[in-house]
Amino acid sequence: MHTTYMAKPSEVESKWYVLDAADKPLGRVATEAARLLRGKHKPTFTPHIDTGDHVIVINAEKIILTGNKLDQKHAYHHSGYPGGIKSISYRKLMATKPELAMEYAIKGMIPHNRLGAQVMKKLRIYKGAEHNHQAQKPEAWTF
């Protein structure tokens, strides 16, 4: 009888990867980042253990939104009070905080629980092409 391999937190090794988001659609970059963060690209993937890698997304300001998404898509957040919903169009969001647009997209693809919160800590997003993680020797991830 064969048993399914389950990774233990002590035997998980995580690498660092750099994703260049320049001139790529938001969702395509987000799905790849979510895959790497979650560890689904590894044969040792275990659903209830954080087997993922660290991901650095650069050039977030150069991502593309196809169609009319810049004007029709909105990001929402709620203050917690009645009538406290706020919205911002993606045109304005991309002009002011493009990192946030990328973070929202990736966060929606990660489990919404404690494991997801732990996984999201491994994500770093930068507006431009510069990042300060050279010491971690990140590899460029092509997709």
Contacts in CASP RR format, 6 or more apart in sequence:
PFRMAT RR
TARGET T0000
AUTHOR 0000-0000-0000
METHOD contacts of the structure
MODEL  1
MHTTYMAKPSEVESKWYVLDAADKPLGRVATEAARLLRGKHKPTFTPHID
TGDHVIVINAEKIILTGNKLDQKHAYHHSGYPGGIKSISYRKLMATKPEL
AMEYAIKGMIPHNRLGAQVMKKLRIYKGAEHNHQAQKPEAWTF
5 44 0 8 1.000
5 46 0 8 1.000
6 46 0 8 1.000
6 49 0 8 1.000
7 44 0 8 1.000
7 45 0 8 1.000
7 46 0 8 1.000
7 49 0 8 1.000
7 51 0 8 1.000
8 49 0 8 1.000
9 49 0 8 1.000
9 50 0 8 1.000
12 44 0 8 1.000
12 49 0 8 1.000
12 50 0 8 1.000
12 51 0 8 1.000
12 52 0 8 1.000
14 52 0 8 1.000
14 53 0 8 1.000
14 54 0 8 1.000
14 122 0 8 1.000
15 53 0 8 1.000
15 54 0 8 1.000
15 138 0 8 1.000
15 139 0 8 1.000
16 53 0 8 1.000
16 54 0 8 1.000
16 55 0 8 1.000
16 56 0 8 1.000
16 133 0 8 1.000
16 136 0 8 1.000
16 137 0 8 1.000
16 138 0 8 1.000
16 139 0 8 1.000
17 36 0 8 1.000
17 53 0 8 1.000
17 54 0 8 1.000
17 55 0 8 1.000
17 56 0 8 1.000
17 138 0 8 1.000
17 139 0 8 1.000
17 140 0 8 1.000
17 141 0 8 1.000
18 56 0 8 1.000
18 57 0 8 1.000
18 58 0 8 1.000
18 131 0 8 1.000
18 138 0 8 1.000
18 139 0 8 1.000
18 140 0 8 1.000
18 141 0 8 1.000
19 29 0 8 1.000
19 32 0 8 1.000
19 33 0 8 1.000
19 36 0 8 1.000
19 55 0 8 1.000
19 56 0 8 1.000
19 57 0 8 1.000
19 58 0 8 1.000
19 141 0 8 1.000
19 143 0 8 1.000
20 58 0 8 1.000
20 59 0 8 1.000
20 129 0 8 1.000
20 140 0 8 1.000
21 29 0 8 1.000
21 57 0 8 1.000
21 58 0 8 1.000
21 59 0 8 1.000
21 60 0 8 1.000
21 62 0 8 1.000
21 63 0 8 1.000
21 102 0 8 1.000
22 58 0 8 1.000
22 59 0 8 1.000
22 62 0 8 1.000
22 63 0 8 1.000
22 129 0 8 1.000
23 62 0 8 1.000
23 64 0 8 1.000
24 63 0 8 1.000
24 64 0 8 1.000
25 63 0 8 1.000
25 64 0 8 1.000
25 65 0 8 1.000
25 66 0 8 1.000
26 63 0 8 1.000
26 64 0 8 1.000
26 65 0 8 1.000
26 101 0 8 1.000
26 102 0 8 1.000
26 105 0 8 1.000
27 105 0 8 1.000
28 143 0 8 1.000
29 57 0 8 1.000
29 63 0 8 1.000
29 102 0 8 1.000
29 105 0 8 1.000
30 102 0 8 1.000
30 105 0 8 1.000
30 106 0 8 1.000
30 109 0 8 1.000
31 109 0 8 1.000
32 141 0 8 1.000
32 143 0 8 1.000
33 55 0 8 1.000
33 57 0 8 1.000
33 102 0 8 1.000
33 106 0 8 1.000
33 123 0 8 1.000
34 106 0 8 1.000
34 108 0 8 1.000
34 109 0 8 1.000
34 110 0 8 1.000
35 41 0 8 1.000
36 52 0 8 1.000
36 53 0 8 1.000
36 55 0 8 1.000
36 141 0 8 1.000
37 52 0 8 1.000
37 53 0 8 1.000
37 55 0 8 1.000
37 106 0 8 1.000
37 110 0 8 1.000
37 119 0 8 1.000
37 120 0 8 1.000
37 122 0 8 1.000
37 123 0 8 1.000
38 45 0 8 1.000
38 51 0 8 1.000
38 52 0 8 1.000
38 110 0 8 1.000
38 119 0 8 1.000
39 45 0 8 1.000
39 51 0 8 1.000
39 52 0 8 1.000
39 53 0 8 1.000
42 51 0 8 1.000
42 52 0 8 1.000
44 51 0 8 1.000
45 51 0 8 1.000
48 115 0 8 1.000
50 115 0 8 1.000
50 118 0 8 1.000
50 119 0 8 1.000
50 122 0 8 1.000
52 119 0 8 1.000
52 122 0 8 1.000
53 122 0 8 1.000
54 122 0 8 1.000
54 123 0 8 1.000
54 124 0 8 1.000
54 136 0 8 1.000
54 138 0 8 1.000
55 122 0 8 1.000
55 123 0 8 1.000
55 124 0 8 1.000
55 141 0 8 1.000
56 124 0 8 1.000
56 125 0 8 1.000
56 126 0 8 1.000
56 131 0 8 1.000
56 133 0 8 1.000
56 138 0 8 1.000
57 102 0 8 1.000
57 123 0 8 1.000
57 124 0 8 1.000
57 125 0 8 1.000
57 126 0 8 1.000
58 126 0 8 1.000
58 128 0 8 1.000
58 129 0 8 1.000
58 130 0 8 1.000
58 131 0 8 1.000
59 126 0 8 1.000
59 127 0 8 1.000
59 128 0 8 1.000
59 129 0 8 1.000
60 98 0 8 1.000
60 99 0 8 1.000
60 101 0 8 1.000
60 102 0 8 1.000
60 125 0 8 1.000
60 126 0 8 1.000
60 127 0 8 1.000
60 128 0 8 1.000
61 94 0 8 1.000
61 98 0 8 1.000
61 127 0 8 1.000
61 128 0 8 1.000
62 128 0 8 1.000
63 94 0 8 1.000
63 98 0 8 1.000
63 101 0 8 1.000
63 102 0 8 1.000
65 73 0 8 1.000
65 90 0 8 1.000
65 94 0 8 1.000
69 90 0 8 1.000
70 89 0 8 1.000
70 90 0 8 1.000
70 91 0 8 1.000
70 94 0 8 1.000
71 89 0 8 1.000
71 90 0 8 1.000
71 91 0 8 1.000
73 89 0 8 1.000
73 90 0 8 1.000
74 87 0 8 1.000
74 88 0 8 1.000
74 89 0 8 1.000
74 90 0 8 1.000
75 87 0 8 1.000
75 88 0 8 1.000
75 90 0 8 1.000
75 93 0 8 1.000
75 100 0 8 1.000
75 101 0 8 1.000
75 104 0 8 1.000
76 85 0 8 1.000
76 86 0 8 1.000
76 87 0 8 1.000
77 85 0 8 1.000
77 86 0 8 1.000
78 84 0 8 1.000
78 85 0 8 1.000
78 86 0 8 1.000
79 85 0 8 1.000
79 86 0 8 1.000
90 101 0 8 1.000
93 100 0 8 1.000
93 101 0 8 1.000
94 101 0 8 1.000
98 127 0 8 1.000
99 125 0 8 1.000
99 126 0 8 1.000
99 127 0 8 1.000
102 125 0 8 1.000
103 123 0 8 1.000
103 125 0 8 1.000
106 120 0 8 1.000
106 123 0 8 1.000
107 120 0 8 1.000
110 116 0 8 1.000
110 119 0 8 1.000
110 120 0 8 1.000
111 119 0 8 1.000
124 131 0 8 1.000
124 133 0 8 1.000
131 138 0 8 1.000
END
